[in-house]
Amino acid sequence: MKTFDVIAAALVIIGALNWGLAGVFHLDLVATVFGMKFGETSALSSVVYSLVALSGLYQALTWKSIQRRWYSDAAAARA
């Protein structure tokens, strides 16, 4: 499950960076990666946007349990 948490966190970071770039520089990173202009979407970019949204929802709903799991893993590693 920890791998899933890391993937979800990475996607949330990608989403945050994309929003930051869109707000400050009017640059859509996901669209640019797929060779499109700002605001354009394709099936593949829609999948990326959907995965980012689901990752954010997952992170929001499971934040406390993720923290407990990570802290207990760290404590076990020190013991």
N, C-alpha and C positions, 0 to 999 in steps of 0.2 A: 504494500500500500504506500510505502514511503516513495517509491518511484513515481507513482501516480501523483502524489503530492508535489513532487519536484516538477513534473511536467505541467501540472496545473499552475503552479507558481510562475514558471517560465512563460506560459501563455498569458497570464495576467500582466506580467511585466511587458511583454510585447504589445498587449492592448493599451497599457498605460503610455508607453512610448509613442505608439501610433496616435493616440489622442493628443498627446503633448505636441507632436510634430504638426498635427492637423490644426491645432489651435494657434500655435505660434508662427509656423511657416507655411500654412495652407498646403501641407504635403501629406498625402495618404501613403504611408509606407507599404502597406499591404498591396494597394493598387499599383504602386511603383514596382514592387517586386514582380508582379504578374504582368507588367508592361501596359498598364492602363493609366488613364488620367485620374485626377482627384475626383472621388465620388462615383467612379464607374465600378461596376461589380461584374464578376463572372461566377460560374458555378464553383470554381476552385476558391476564389476569394470569399465567397459566401460561406464555404465550409470553414475557412480560417476564422472569419468573424464569428461564426456559430460556436466553434471550439473555444475561442477566447471568452465569449459570453458564458458558456457552460462552465468554464474554468473559474471565472469570477464568481458565479453562483455557488459552485462547489466550495471555493475558498471562504466565501461569506458564511455559508451554512455550517461548515465544519471547522472553523477557525480554532475554537477552544479545544476540540479533540485533537487537532493537528499539533497544537502547542504541547498538550499533555504527552502525546506520543513521542514527539521529538525530545522533550526534556527528559522523559523516562529512558529513552534510548541513550542519551548523553550521560545520564547518571549511571546506567548499567555499564557503559564503556569505561567510565572512570573507576568503577569498583573492581 
